[in-house]
Amino acid sequence: MAGIRRATGKYPGVNTAVSCCRLRQVQSLLGVGGTLRSDGILCSLGIDSRYNEGCTELAKYLFYGLYGRSPINVEHSLTGCSEEMLDDVILLIKAECVHLYCNPLNLGYLLPYVSHWRNLHLYCMTEAEYEDEEAAEEFKISSFVTMVKDCQRIGVPYSSLGHVQKFDIFMVEKWPLIQAFALEGIGGGSFFTMKYKLSDMSERLWRLYSRLDSVSLDQLLAEDLRSFERQWSGFFSRMELESHLSILELSEAQAGEAFRTYFCHGLISSNITDKSKDRHPFVLFGAHSSSDDMDSYSFNFPSESHQVGNAGPGGSLARHMILQCAAARGHLACSRTYFFGTTHTPFLGSQHAMPEKREVLLLSCVYSAAVQAVLAGIKCFSSTSSAAKAKDVAEHTFLAALDSSDLSAYRSLLRSRCEFDIRAADKQGRLLPLTDAASRFVVKTASMTIRDVPDLQGHGGGNLGSVVFSETFLDSSISIQHKDGAMTADSCYTILTASVPRYACWMMESDVKQSELAQKLTKNEDDSCLGTALTNADGAYVLSSSHLSAPEDGKMSFFSGGLLFVHSQYGSIILSQEHIGAIRLYHPEPDGVASLFVDYESALLPHLPFPLHSTDHCLVFALQPRSKSYRGFYSKVLPAWKSAECGLTLHLVDQDQLTWSHKNMHSRLQQLHDGQEPPVAKRRGTSTTLRSHLPEQDMFLQHFSLSSIGEEPILSDHLGELFPSAELSVRPCNQGDQVVITVISGLPGSHKETLCHFLVRLNKEYGRWLTYPPTSDACNDAFSASDLQNFLSDVSASQKRRTAGKVRVLLLSPGYTDVVDLVQAVLQHPDPEVRAQFTIGAVTACVDPLASCMEHRFAFPKLLEQCSQGVVSTVVFTGAAADPTHPLVRHVQQVVRAANPTAAFISAARGAVTRNEDVKLILSESSFSGPQMLRARYVLYPGW
């Protein structure tokens, strides 16, 4: 059962924030009143629960990457810990604490996940004690009895989502662990199911498993999205096999085979009962994509008779196809409209007539309007979370786009035929209402369908078919609290399926002939409108700022009067000096991409492929470093174009002379070069990562890692540290002459008082010291936030009366105080003036390993909370000079290091710090407010 990623006990991929968040989500289920209320959730692994699938599923959720049935990611063999030993775990989750039984062999694997859990009660024998098998079994049973003694109702994750079973209390009673509970002497002395009321928590837990967080999103990007992209790569590979003649015989069934296979395989392992066709795969050609055809389509019975050559109006050539790929078991789905035939005619000179391409151009314009509408709807939804507002924005954008394309005649007809929708789907592909709170943390799909586009300009009339477009996206929203108490929201989103080409076309016979004619004429200087050839055709990329455009590779030739770009789908693209306004060369780094920005006149639009049309009338051609086109441009083209005889205007520009749009296009091309991977349409099914294709994904992941943790707001003053490159960053205010507070925490007996006295005597040069509590006897009392806040108020008042002298405050945490509670009491002082006068410099935890645990290494309360990551920057081991190899010393250091990986460890016998460097760490004035510490507090302790 245990699929181990690493066998060293160290998990660099463990996200402690997600681990804590997932635990809080499970604990939130225990707060439900009524008959559903439970005092705890029991999860037992391995033979003790007869390998119960529901318990295993919960363990895989909490200990992601550690437990799994497929050992795909095993990098090392398990040394010293068998699969049976790893499964030796009992977990009882309560609303305010967690009880965990494990053994000394699997402890190192579990610590990275559980060491940050609040109020963790760890039951684990020493290595020597564990060697006695009989004693080890008795310890396990007694630990289980201790865990559940305060409970009355206990929930059990009985079934897994992939194998739903009816809850059977008698089957639970057969679990070896439950049977052992009835043993006299070491057990509870009665039947477990008679003493406690059991309930099935499975369905309520399943809702949590679909909630996206940083870890599950990373899995979605690395696995699910990669598999989804491979289906589109397979589709394009299938289409590339067809020539301009054979494609006429291509049927809908043949074109959509990859999508159907992908969907059917997902259905085999899913339990989806939703019969909606909205998420089914489909491929429909031409007029066969009418509204009736879409409603009656069945992916199990695709059409073999409808082919490219006969699916158009009246049995003519189809001019477009609509297609959708969807994951049966998962979040992902997107649809596109692609075209048979190009929209442009290569420019051969003013004396050459242009053939009419009315239908493809009309459908392309309608499709472009739909794309703009969906993108506008996604942007609106991410900022408002309102599907109704997003629909209004999408419909308005669609109609405005029609007007800008001179299609006002279609406005009234298409307005009633366009449908915009946003839907949320969970991990299993089940649709969730957008009004459901759970939909906030799942993937959503925005789509627009324009049914039955009429042919108003055609002689025969009729319908050309339908147009579809959809994208899958994920949004993120963070609440920001300003100094005046006002709350605002900062939102962002990423389109997960953005790398699937939004526009594609395949040349028909007439298009191929025009492209070949253009290439032939350019070779003849007498007939060419480009002048003398300067270079041979070599590789380059072309891109525009259009929402339909993506970096496209092709062969580019330079001429004295322009350039020729040949693309596998678009054919020949000719830019002559007649249409070129200006050319700018941007080449910031010798090893980077050289971008050639070409401004063109509007007269070029009929001779330019539709997806390259843009409002700024600019194309960018990218020359890869060390390529033939790169060398040829600098050696032959650049000198020729800069000469006085040339009619072209070439400027060398730097970054300051580029617009935001130009910078964005260059960045995309440079990113493509750095990733060294082709677009989806050119991958031919290769396994590659998607990260370089998602726009601004790094920034989104940073944003989402905070928003997915909880709904608590972020203070506006902290934005600069949390998002250093964000536009919303705010410079932190100057702290001025604030009083620095140094916090010393530790359990009773940890020598924290000795360390405090030592610091005051040794460091009088820091100024006058004030300590809290004022007497050493009070250090063992219960902590009172109001008393501490009153103390700070008194200090503030006395400081106002003093005219000179520097004061520092030394706070000792009383008794078994959670250091987070003490810090919150300081930062949340009710008087804003007093609150602004103090700043926490550093928090140090004192730990005496030999005084930290009871029998069987059962830690005293709040040991790990005293060393909390993000709060404590230094841990001082204050015990006597004990042997560092002592088992208990090593155990405590291992646990503390897991709980706070970033803290500095200092050895100071009985609190005597001897090194100046260590004193500086303890008395630091800024470590608590560092960006790394600040971010850790937000993700580990939401609402701190």
N, C-alpha and C positions, 0 to 999 in steps of 0.2 A: 504493500500500500504506500510505502514511503518513497516518493521520488525526490531525491536530494540534489539540490543544485550545487552545494559545496559540502564537503565533509570535514572541514577544518574547524567548524564551530564558529566561523566568522562569516557574516553575510553582509558584504558591502552594499547589496541591493535592498536591504531591509529598510523600509521607510517608517521610522518610528512614529511620525505624525499620523500616517494612515493606520498603523497598528492601533494607536490610541483612539482614533476616530471610529474605527470599526468596532472596537470594544464599546465605546459610548453608544453606538447605534444599537448594539445588542442589548445593552443595559436599559436603553429607552423603552424596550418592549416590556420591561418589568414594572413600569409605572402605570400601566393600564389597569383601571379599577374593574369592579364587577367580577363576573365569573371567569374572565380571561386573566385575572391577576395571578402572578406567580412570584414567589419569594426568591427564586433562583432558577437558572437554566443549567442542567447537568449535561456534560459532554464527556463521555468515556470512550477511549479509543482501543483498538486492538481486540484481543480475545476477551477482555473484561466486558465488552458490550456486544460480543459475538460479531465484531466487525460491522457494527451498525452503519449504514450508509448515510443516515442523517447526521450522526455525530462526526463522521469523516468529512462531510460537506461543510459543517461548521468549523472544523479544524482547518480545512483548506482555506476558508474565508479569513480566519483570524491569523493563521500561520502560513500565509500565502508563500508559495515556492518551496515550503518544507514538506508538506504532505500532498501527495497526488498519486494517482494510479499509473501514470505513465512516466517512467524514468528517462524521459528524453534528454533532460538537461543535466544528467549526472556527469560531473567532471572528475570526480574522484571516488574511489571506493570508500565505503563506510569503514573507518578504522576504529575498532573498539566499541562500536555501537551498531548492533544488528537491527534489522527492521522490527523485530519483536521488541527490542529495548526502546526504540524510538517511539513505538506506539504505546508505551507504558506511561500513559498520561490520563489524569482525571482533572476535569475542569468544572468548577461550580462558579457561575457568574451571578453575582448579586447586584443590586442597584447601586450600592456604594462601595463595594469591594469585590475582589476576585480571589478565590481559593484555587491553588494549583498544586497538584501532586505530580512529581516526576522523579526520576532516578538520577544518580550522579553521572550516568553515561549520556543521557540526552539533555541534561541541564544546559550544557554549552550551546546546543542548537536552539533551545527555546528562549534563552536569555535575551538575545537581540530583539525579540518580539514583545516580551512581557516585562522587561525591566523598567519601562516607562509607564506601566499601568498604575493608576492610583490605588493605594491601599491593597497592595498585593500581599497575599499570605502564601508563602512558599513552603511546601512540605517536601523535604528532600533529605535523605540520609547521607552520611559521609561514605566515602569509598570503602572504608574499612567495615562500617556497619552493614553495607549493602552486600558484602560477601556472604553473609549468613542468609540463605534463601528463606528460611522459615521466619526469621526476624523481619526480613524485608516484606514478606507477605502480610505479616501481622501489622507492620507499620502502615502499609497501604490501606488496610481495612480500617484501622483506627483513625487514620487521617481522613478517610471518607466519612466516618461517623462524626468526627469533629466538624467537618465542613457543613453537614446538613442539620446539625443539632438545633439550630434556631429557625429552621424552615417548617412550614406547614404545607405549602403548595410548591411543587417542583415541576418545571417544564422540561420537556425532552424533545430534541430535534429528531423525531422518529424516522421521517422519510427524507429522501433526497429528491430534488426537483426532477431528476432524470428517471426516478423509479418511485412513483407515488404509491404508498401503501396505506391501508386503513390502520389507524392507531389501535394497537392491541396491548392492553396493560399486562396481559398474561405473558406475552412474548418478552416484555421488559423484565418481568419477574424472573425470566429464565437467564438473564444476563448473569454471568459468574460473579460480577461485582455486587449486584443486587442480592444474589443468593447468599453471598458471604456476609452481608449486613445482618443476617439473622443468627449468626454464630454467637453462642454464649461466650461471655468473657471478653472477647476482643471486639465483637460486633455490637449492633444496637439491641440485640436480644429479642427482636420481633421481626415479622415480615415487613419489608420496606414499603410495599404497596398498601399495607394496612395502616401504617403509621403516617404516611404522606400521601397527599392527593396529587396524582400525576396528570399532566395535560400535555397535549401535542403542540409544540411551538413551530412546527415545520413551515406551515403556510406563511406565518408572520415573518419568519426568517428569510424565506425566499424573496420577499420584497426587498430586503436589505442587500441580497446578493446581486441584484440588478442595478444598485446604486453605484454610479461611476465615481471613482476617486483617482488619485494620481497613479496608483498601481494598476487598477483595472483599465484605466485609459492607456497606460503604456502597453498593456497587453493587447488592447484593441488596436493600437497603432502598429505594433510589431507583428501581430499574428492575424487578427481578423481582417484588418484593412489590407494587409499584404496579400492575403488569399483572395479578397474581393478584387483587388487590382489585377491579379493573375487572370481572372475571368475576362476582363476587358482586354488584356494583352492577347488572350487566346482568340477573342473576337476579331481584333485587328489582324492578327496573324492569318486567320481564316480568310478575311477579306483581301489580304495582299496576294493570296494565291490566285485570285481571279484577274484576268486581263479585261480590257475594255470590251471584248467580244464575249468571253465566257460569263461575265457577270450578269448578262441578260438572262441567263438560265438559272441564276441563283435563286433558291426558294427561301421563304420565311423560315421553314424548318431547318434548313442547312445553316442559315445565318445565326440562328438563336440556339444552336446545339450546346455551346459552352455554358450559356446562362441556365438552360434547363437542367443540365447535368449537375451544376453547382447547387441549384435550388433543391433538386430531388435528393441529393446526398444529405443535405441539411434536414430534410423532412424525416429521414430514416431515424435520426437520433433525437427528434424533438417530440414534444407532446402538445403541439399547437392545435387548438380546435377552431381557431378563427378561420372562417372560410372566405374572408374578404379577398377580392382580386386586386386590391390596390397595391399589394406587395408581392404579387406574382410576376415572374419574368415574362416578357413578351417581345416579339419582333413583328412589326406589321409594315407592309410596303404600300406606298402611294395611296390611291383611293380606297384600298382595303383597310385603311386606318380610320374609317368613319366611326361615328359615335356608336352605331349598332354593332360594328365589327369589334370594337373595343369591349363592349359589354358582353358580347357572346364568346369572346376569345377564351380558349382553354389551353394552358401551356402543355397539358398532357397530349393534346391532339393538334399540333401545329400544322399549318397548311403546306402541302407540297406543291399545290397547283398554282398558288400565287407567287409569281416570279417577278424579278425586276423588269423583265421585258414586257409583261402584260398586266401589271397591277396598277397602271395609271388610269385616268378617266377614260372610259370607253374602251378598255383593253389596250391602251397605249403604254408607252414607256413610263415607269414610275419615276418620279422626280425626287422622292424622299423616302425615308423610313423612320419610324418611331420605335424605340427600343428601351427596355428597362432590365436592369440586373438587380436582383434582390437576394439577400441572405435569408434563408428560411429560419435559421436559428441564429439570430443576432440582430444588431441594430441597423445594418447598412443596406441602403438601397439608393439608386439614382437612375434617372431616365434622361435620354437625349433624343434629339432629332438630327439625323445626318442626311446627306444629300447625294443624289446621283446626277453628276454634272456640275460644272463650275459656273460661277456667276459672272466671270470676267472674260474679256477677250484680250489677249496680249496686244500691246500697241505696236503696230507695224508701220506707222506713218499715217498721215491724214488722208492719203489716197486710198487706203484700204477700208472697205465697208465692214461694219460690225454686225454679226448675226444677233438675232433677238434671243434672249434667255429669260423670258418673262416669268415663267412659273417658278423656276428655282430661285430667282431673285425675290419674288413675292413671298414665297415660303420662308426664305432666309430672313427677310425683314420682320415677318410675324414672329419667327422663332427668336430673333434678337430681342424683340420687345418682351417676349416671355422670360428670357434670361434676365433682362434688366429688372423685370417685375419681381422675380423670385429673389434676386440678390437684395433688392430694396426691402422686400418683406422680411428677409432674414435679419437685416440690419435693424429694422424697426422692432421686430420681436425681441431681439437681444437686449434692447434698451428699455422696452416697455413691458415685456412679458405678456403682452396682450395680443391674442390671435386676431381679434376683431380689428384692432388698429393696424396690424400687419397686413390684413386682407385689404383694408381700404387703401393703404399706401401702395400695395402691389397692383391693385386694379388701376389706380390713378397713374402709376408709372407706366403700366402697359399701354394705356390709352395715349399718354403723352408721347411715348416712343413711336406709336403708330403715326401720330401727327408729324413728328420730326422726320419720318420716312416717307412723307407725302402719301400716306395711306388713310387719309381722313374719310374716304368713302367707305372704308371697312369698319369705321369706329362703332357705329350703331349696331352693325351685325355681329361683330366679334365681342362686343361688350356682354351680350347675353349668352355667348358661347364659351367664355373663358371661366375657368374654375381654379381658384387658388385655395390651398389647404396646407396647414402645418399639423403634423402628427408626431407623437412621441411613441417610441417603442422600447420595451425593456430588453434585457439581455437575451431573452428567449424569442424575441420578435413579436411579443404580444403588445397590442396597442394600449396606451394609457391615455386617459383624458388629460388635456392640458391644465384643467382645473385641479387635478390631483397633485398634492405636494410632492409626491414621488417623481413627477415628471420633470422636476427641476434638474435632477442629476442623471438624466438619461439622454441618449442621442435623439435628435429630432430630424424630420425630413420635411422640407418645404417644396411644394410642387405647383406647377401651373399647367393646365391642359386647355388647349383651344380646340374645340371640336368642330369638325366640318367647315374648314376654311373655304369660303366660296371663291369661284373664279370669275370675278366681275369683269375682268378685262378680256376673257377668252370669248371666242366666237360661239362655242357650244355651251358655255355656262357650266353648271354642275359644281360639284365639290372636289377639291384637291385632296382631301383627307384631313387628318388632325395633326396637331403639333403638341409636343410634350417637352417639359424640362423639369428636373427636380435635383436638389442637392441635399445631402445629409450633413448636418452641422451640429456643433455643440457650443452652447453659450455658457458664460460665466458672469456672475454679478457679485459685487462686493459693496457692502454698505460702508460709507465713510462718515465719521462723526467729526464735525468742525468744532472750533473752540467755543462758538456761541451756542453749541448744542444742536445746531441744525444737522439734519441727516440728508445725505445725497447718495446716489448709487453710481458706481462705475462699472460699466459692462464691456465685455468684448466677446468675440466668437471666432471660431475657426471652422471652415468648411472642409470636412474630412474627405469628401469626394472631389475636391477641386482639381486633382491631378488627372481625372478622367477628361479627355478632350471634350470641350463644349461644342466644337464645330469640326466636322470632318466631311469630306466629299470624295467621290471617286469619279474620275474622268470617263466620259462616254466617248464614242468613236469620234464625234465631231470635235470634242475638246482635245483629244490626242492629236488630231490632224492640225489644229490651230497651234498647239504647242510645238509640234515638230516643224511647222512652217516658220514660226518665230525663230527657232534655233538655227534653221537653215539660212534665213535671210540675214541674221546677224553675222554669219561667217562671210558674207559677201559685202565688202565695204561699199560697193556702188548702191546696193539696195538697202543697206542697214541704216537705221535712224540713230545708231549708237556710235558710229565712227569706227576708228581703228581699235582692234582688240589689243589690250595691254597684258592680260594674263589668261591662262587656261582656266577651265572650270575646276574649282576646288571647294572643299567643304566650308560652310559658314552657317550661321543661324539668323533667322529673321523674326522680329517681334514688333507688335504695336501695343498701344495702350488700350485697345479694345477689350471689352469684357469677354469676347469670344476668342481672343488671341492667346496662344501659348508659344513658347520658343519652338520654332520649326527648323529642322535641318535640311539643307539642300546643297546644290552646287552653284557657286557664284562666279561670274566672269566680269572683269572690269574692262571698260572701253574708254576711249578718249572723250566720248560724249554721253556717258551714263553707265549702266550696269544691267546685267541679266542674272536673274535668280531662277533656278529650275528646281521645282519641288515635286515630290512623287505624287501628291494628291492634287495640288493646284495647277501643275504644269508650269509654263513659262511666265515669268513676271518681268516686264521690261520697264525700266525707269530711264527715260532719256532726258537730256538737258532741257528739253522743251517743257517738261513737267516738274523739274527739280528747282526748288527755290534756293535752298542753301544746304550745305553739308558741313557737319561738325564732327570732329574726331576727338574722342575722349579715351585716353589711355593712361590711367593713373599709375599703374605699376608695370614694370617690365615683364613680370611673369603672370600678369593678369590679362583679362579679356580686353581687346580693343573694340570699342563700340563706335560705330559709324552712324550718326543720326542724320537722316535725310528728310528734309521738309519738302513736301510736294504740293502741287497745285490741285484744286478741286477737279480739274479736267482729267486727272489721272484715275479718279474713282471707278469709271467703267472698265478700266484696264487693270484693276487691282482686285485680288480675291476678297470676297465680302468680309471674312473675319479680320482682315488687316485694315479695314476702314476705321478711322478714329477721328474724334472731333478736333484733335490738335494737328491732323494732317502730317503725321511724322511716323517714319519707320526707323527701326534701329537694326543694323546688321552687325553681328558679333563675329569677330575673327579670333579664333582660338590661338593662344601663344604657341609658337614653334610649328604652326601648321603651314602648309604651302601657300594658302591664301594670305596668311599673315605676312610671310616673308615677301610674297609677290607684291602685296600692297605697298609695303614700305620701300621696296627696291625699285618698283616700276610705276605704280599708280600715283603715289603721293607726289613724286617730282613732276609727273605729267599734269596732274590736276592743279598744281600750284603755279604752273607756268602761265604766262600772260596770254598765250595763244588759246588756252583752254577756256571754254565758255562756262565752266562750273566754278562755283564759289566755295572754297574749302577753308574752314577755320579750325585751329587747334584750340580746344577749350579745357578749362579745369573745372573742378567740382562746383565752384561758386557760380559758374555761368550756366549750370544746368537747372532745369525746373525740377519740381518734386517728381513729376511723371517720368522725366528722363532718368533721374537717379533710381527710381523704382525699377524701370526696365533694365538698366545696367546691372542692378543688384540681382535681379532674377537670372540674367544670363551668366553673371559671375558665379552665382550659387549653383547653376547647372554645371558649369565647368568644374567647380570645386568638388561637387558630388560625383562627377564622372559617370553619370548614369543617364541613359536616354529617356525621353518621355515615355509615358505608358504605352502609347501607340506603337513605339519602336522597340519595346523590351522583348518581345517574342517569348513571354512567359518566364523570363529569368527572375530569380529571387533577389530582390533588392529592397532596401529600406525606403520608406516613404518620407522621411523627415524633411528632406530638402524641398519637397513639393508643397508642403502646407504653409500658407502665407503667415509670417510672423508667429510661427508655432512656438518658438522658445518663449516669447512674451506671453502667449496664451497659457502655456503650461505653468508658468510662474504664477499667473493670475488664478488659474484654476486650482492650483495646489493650495491656495488660501481659501477660495470660495467654497471648495468642496469639503473643507474641514468643519465648517459651521456657519451660522448666520450672524454671529456677533460682529459688530462694526469695528472698523479700523480707525484709529485716530489720525486725523489729517497730518499732524506733525510727523508721523512715522512713515509716510508714503515715500519720502526721499530715500530712506534706508531699505524699505521693502521692494521698491521698484526704482532703482537708481537711474534707469534709462527711460522711464515713462514720462509722458508729457504732463501727467498729473502730479509729478513729484513736487514736493514743497520743501524748501530748505528748512532744516531744524532751527528753531529759535535759539538765540544766544543764551546760554545758561547763566552768564554774568557771575555774580557773587553768591551763588547758591551754597547752602550748607551741605557738605558731603556726608552721606550716611554710609558707614561700613557695617555690614551685617555679618554676624558670626552665628552659625547654626550648629546644631549637634544634639545628640541624645544625652540624657543625664548620664554622667560618668565618662563623657568624651573629652574632658579637660578643656571645654570651651571657655570656662571662666579663667583658667590659668592662662590660656592664650590671650584673652582680653587684657588681663593685668599686664602680661608681658609686653603687649603692643603699646599700651599706654606709657609704661615706664621707658621703653626703648625709643619711643618716637615722640618725645615732647616737642620737637621742632615743628611738628605738624600743627601746633597750636593747642588751645585748650580743648580737652576731651570731655564730652558728656556721655555717660553710659546709661543704657536702659536694658533691664531694670536696674534701679539705683543700688540695690543690695543683692548680694550673691544668693541670699536665701530665697529671693523672689524668682530665681532662675528655674526653680522646679515647680512653680505655680502654673496654673492653667493660663493660657494666653488670652488677653482681652484686647481686642482691636480698639475699643473706645479709650482704654487707659493709655495705650501707645499714642493715639491721636491727641489726647489731652497733653501728654508729655511733649509732643512736637509743637503743640500750640504754645505751651509755656516757653519752650526754647525760642520760638519765633518772636514772642513778646519781649523776652529778655534781649534778643539780638537787636531789636529796634531801639532799645534803650542804650545799648552799647555803641560807642563811637569808634572803637578800634579793637583789634584782636581777632584772630581767626579761630573759629570754633568748628570742631568736627564731632559727629555723633557716632557712637558705637552701640549697635543694637545686638543683644543676645536673644536668641529664640528661647522662650521658656519651655521647659518640659519637653513633651513629645509633639511639638508644634510643626505643622506643615509649613515649610519656609515660604511657599507661595501665598499662604494666608497672611503671613507677616508682611511680605512685600506689598500685597494688595492693600493692607491697612495703611501703608505709607502713601502709596500712589493714589488712593481713593479717599484722601482726607476730605472731610465735608467742607472745609474752608478753602476756597480756591487760592486765596492769598498765601495761606500757610503751605498749601500744596506746591505752589510755584517757588517757594523759598528753599525747598529741599530737593536734593537729587541723590539717588543711590549710586555710590561709586562701584562697589563690588560686594559680592556675597560669597562667603567662605564657609565650608562645612567641615566640622571636626568629626573624625571617625576613629574610634578605638576598636580595631577588629576583634580583640578578645573580649570586649564588653558590648558587642553588638548583637549577639545571638544567644538564644536559649538552647535547650536540648535539641538535637537533630538539626542544628543550624537554622532553627526557626527564628527569624529576625525579630528584634524588638519593633514595635509600631513606629512607622514614619522614618525608618532608616533610609530608604531610597528617596522618599519625599524630601528629606533633608539635603539630598544631593542632586536636586532636580536640574536637568539640562535646560539651558536657556535662562536660568536664574543663578545657579552656582557656577562660578568661574574657577574656583580653586577648592580642592579637597585636601585637608591636612590630616594625615594619619598620626594621631597624638598618643598612641599607646606606647608602653615602655619598649625599649629596644628588643623587641621579640624577634625570633628567627623568621626571616621573610619567607622561608620555605614551610612554615607551619601551615597545615592544611586549612585551618580556619582563617588565617591571614590571607592566604591565597584565594580562598573562596570569597571573602568580603571584598577584596580588591577586584576580583573578577566581576562580581555583581555590581559594584559601584561604577566600574569602568563601562559596563554595558548600559547602566542607567544614565551615565554622563560621559559620552565618548570624547567630548571636547575639553573637559576640565583638566587643569594642571594638578598633578599629584605632588604633594610635599610631605616629607617625613620630618616630624618634629616631636620627639619623645616628650610626653607629658606637656605638650603645648609650647615648647621652647623652640622658636624659629631662629635659626642661626645665620642664614644666608641673606644678604641684602636683597638679592633678586627675589627671594620668596616674600620678604616683607613688602616689596614694591607691588607684587601681585595681589597680596591681601589688601593693601591700602590703595589700590588703583582707584582713580576717580572717574574712569570712563568704561571699564570693561562691561558693566551691567547694561549700558546703553549701546553697545556695539551692534552693528547690523546683523551679525550672525546670531547673537543672543536674542535680539529683538524678534527676528523671524522665528526662532525656535519657540519663543513664548507664545506667539500668535498661533502656531500650528499645533503645539502640544497642549496649551491651556487656553482654548477659545474663551474670550470674555475676561481674560485675566485683568 
